[in-house]
Amino acid sequence: MAFGSAAGVVVAGAVFGLFVRGFAGGLIAIACVTLGLGAALLLLFLEVGLSEDRDRAAERERRREQQRRRHDPRWRRRPG
């Protein structure tokens, strides 16, 4: 939904630039397109950061599970 909103702002800026002539139309079109593309880029960075956080959390959980297994008496090796 957020990427769609950013794309909508870009499209609105492009349409506004096509139908409104003059300095104001161009200025508003450039501003809308810039804001939309900037928002999309920021959302992309947010997604990358959140995926890295999820990966780190999963890695911490795997390490905790290994630590529990190492100290759990059911997982100890029997002498043989």
BADRENVEX-264853 format. One record per residue: residue number from 0; residue in one letter; x, y, z of N, C-alpha, C, O in turn. Coordinates in steps of 0.05 Angstrom, whole numbers, plus 5000, padded with zeros to 4 digits. Example, Ala and Ser with C-alpha at 12.3 -4.5 7.8 and 13.67 -1.06 7.14 Angstrom:
- 0,A,5264,4886,5156,5246,4910,5156,5264,4934,5156,5285,4934,5169
- 1,S,5257,4955,5142,5273,4979,5143,5258,5001,5157,5268,5023,5161
//
This chain:
- 0,M,5016,4976,5000,5000,5000,5000,5017,5025,5000,5011,5045,4986
- 1,A,5039,5025,5015,5056,5049,5017,5070,5054,4990,5073,5077,4982
- 2,F,5080,5032,4977,5093,5036,4951,5072,5046,4930,5079,5061,4913
- 3,G,5048,5036,4933,5027,5046,4915,5021,5075,4919,5016,5089,4899
- 4,S,5022,5084,4943,5017,5113,4949,5040,5129,4937,5035,5151,4925
- 5,A,5064,5120,4939,5087,5134,4927,5084,5135,4897,5090,5156,4884
- 6,A,5076,5113,4885,5072,5112,4856,5049,5131,4848,5050,5143,4827
- 7,G,5029,5132,4864,5006,5150,4858,5015,5179,4858,5005,5195,4841
- 8,V,5032,5187,4876,5042,5214,4877,5059,5220,4852,5057,5242,4841
- 9,V,5075,5200,4843,5091,5204,4818,5072,5207,4794,5076,5225,4778
- 10,V,5052,5190,4793,5033,5192,4770,5018,5218,4771,5014,5231,4750
- 11,A,5009,5226,4795,4995,5251,4797,5012,5275,4789,5003,5293,4775
- 12,G,5037,5274,4796,5056,5296,4787,5059,5296,4757,5060,5317,4745
- 13,A,5062,5272,4745,5065,5271,4716,5040,5281,4702,5042,5296,4683
- 14,V,5017,5273,4712,4992,5282,4699,4988,5312,4703,4980,5327,4685
- 15,F,4995,5322,4727,4993,5351,4732,5012,5366,4713,5005,5387,4703
- 16,G,5035,5356,4709,5054,5369,4691,5045,5369,4662,5052,5387,4648
- 17,L,5029,5349,4654,5019,5348,4627,4997,5368,4622,4995,5380,4601
- 18,F,4980,5372,4642,4956,5388,4638,4958,5417,4648,4942,5433,4639
- 19,V,4977,5423,4665,4979,5450,4675,5005,5462,4662,5027,5451,4665
- 20,R,5001,5484,4648,5024,5496,4634,5036,5517,4651,5024,5527,4671
- 21,G,5060,5525,4644,5073,5547,4657,5092,5538,4679,5096,5514,4684
- 22,F,5103,5558,4692,5123,5553,4713,5111,5538,4737,5124,5519,4747
- 23,A,5087,5545,4746,5075,5533,4769,5069,5503,4764,5073,5486,4781
- 24,G,5059,5497,4740,5054,5469,4733,5079,5452,4733,5079,5430,4744
- 25,G,5100,5462,4721,5125,5448,4721,5137,5444,4749,5148,5423,4756
- 26,L,5135,5466,4765,5146,5465,4792,5131,5444,4809,5143,5428,4823
- 27,I,5104,5444,4807,5089,5425,4822,5093,5396,4812,5095,5378,4828
- 28,A,5096,5393,4786,5101,5366,4775,5128,5356,4785,5130,5333,4793
- 29,I,5149,5373,4783,5175,5364,4793,5175,5357,4822,5187,5338,4831
- 30,A,5161,5374,4838,5159,5369,4867,5145,5343,4873,5154,5327,4890
- 31,C,5123,5337,4859,5108,5312,4864,5124,5288,4856,5125,5268,4870
- 32,V,5136,5289,4833,5152,5266,4823,5175,5261,4842,5182,5239,4849
- 33,T,5189,5283,4850,5211,5280,4869,5203,5268,4895,5216,5250,4906
- 34,L,5181,5278,4906,5171,5268,4932,5163,5238,4929,5169,5222,4947
- 35,G,5149,5231,4908,5141,5204,4904,5164,5185,4901,5165,5163,4913
- 36,L,5184,5192,4885,5207,5175,4881,5224,5174,4907,5235,5153,4913
- 37,G,5226,5196,4921,5241,5196,4946,5227,5179,4967,5241,5164,4982
- 38,A,5201,5180,4968,5186,5163,4987,5190,5133,4980,5193,5117,4997
- 39,A,5190,5127,4954,5194,5099,4946,5222,5089,4954,5225,5067,4963
- 40,L,5242,5106,4951,5269,5099,4958,5271,5095,4988,5284,5076,4997
- 41,L,5259,5113,5004,5260,5110,5033,5246,5085,5042,5255,5071,5060
- 42,L,5223,5078,5029,5209,5054,5036,5226,5029,5029,5225,5009,5043
- 43,L,5241,5031,5007,5258,5008,5000,5280,5004,5021,5286,4982,5029
- 44,F,5292,5026,5030,5312,5024,5051,5300,5013,5077,5313,4998,5091
- 45,L,5276,5022,5083,5262,5011,5106,5258,4981,5104,5263,4967,5124
- 46,E,5250,4972,5081,5246,4943,5078,5272,4927,5081,5272,4906,5094
- 47,V,5293,4938,5070,5319,4925,5073,5328,4924,5102,5337,4903,5112
- 48,G,5324,4946,5116,5331,4947,5145,5315,4928,5161,5325,4915,5179
- 49,L,5289,4927,5156,5271,4909,5171,5278,4880,5166,5277,4863,5184
- 50,S,5285,4873,5141,5292,4846,5135,5318,4838,5149,5321,4815,5158
- 51,E,5337,4857,5151,5362,4851,5165,5356,4847,5195,5368,4830,5208
- 52,D,5338,4863,5206,5330,4859,5234,5317,4832,5239,5323,4819,5259
- 53,R,5300,4823,5220,5287,4797,5223,5308,4775,5221,5307,4755,5236
- 54,D,5328,4778,5203,5349,4758,5200,5366,4756,5226,5372,4734,5235
- 55,R,5372,4779,5238,5387,4780,5263,5372,4767,5285,5383,4752,5302
- 56,A,5346,4772,5287,5329,4760,5308,5328,4730,5304,5329,4715,5324
- 57,A,5325,4721,5280,5325,4692,5275,5351,4679,5282,5352,4657,5293
- 58,E,5373,4692,5276,5400,4682,5283,5403,4680,5313,5414,4661,5324
- 59,R,5394,4701,5327,5396,4701,5357,5379,4678,5368,5388,4664,5387
- 60,E,5356,4673,5357,5339,4651,5366,5352,4624,5361,5351,4606,5378
- 61,R,5365,4621,5338,5379,4596,5332,5402,4591,5352,5406,4569,5361
- 62,R,5417,4613,5358,5439,4610,5377,5429,4603,5405,5441,4587,5419
- 63,R,5406,4615,5413,5395,4609,5439,5386,4580,5440,5390,4566,5460
- 64,E,5374,4570,5418,5366,4542,5417,5390,4523,5419,5389,4503,5433
- 65,Q,5411,4530,5405,5435,4513,5407,5447,4514,5435,5456,4493,5444
- 66,Q,5446,4537,5447,5457,4539,5475,5440,4522,5494,5451,4509,5511
- 67,R,5413,4522,5490,5396,4506,5507,5402,4477,5503,5403,4461,5522
- 68,R,5405,4468,5478,5410,4440,5472,5437,4431,5484,5440,4409,5494
- 69,R,5456,4449,5483,5483,4442,5493,5482,4437,5524,5497,4420,5534
- 70,H,5465,4452,5538,5464,4449,5567,5441,4431,5576,5437,4426,5600
- 71,D,5425,4421,5557,5403,4403,5564,5414,4375,5568,5427,4364,5551
- 72,P,5408,4362,5591,5419,4336,5596,5409,4314,5577,5422,4294,5573
- 73,R,5386,4319,5564,5377,4299,5545,5394,4298,5520,5394,4277,5506
- 74,W,5409,4319,5514,5426,4319,5490,5455,4313,5495,5471,4315,5477
- 75,R,5462,4305,5519,5489,4298,5525,5496,4271,5512,5480,4253,5510
- 76,R,5521,4269,5505,5531,4244,5493,5535,4223,5516,5544,4230,5538
- 77,R,5528,4199,5509,5533,4178,5529,5561,4167,5525,5570,4164,5502
- 78,P,5574,4160,5547,5600,4148,5543,5598,4121,5530,5579,4105,5536
- 79,G,5616,4115,5512,5612,4089,5499,5637,4080,5488,5637,4059,5476
//
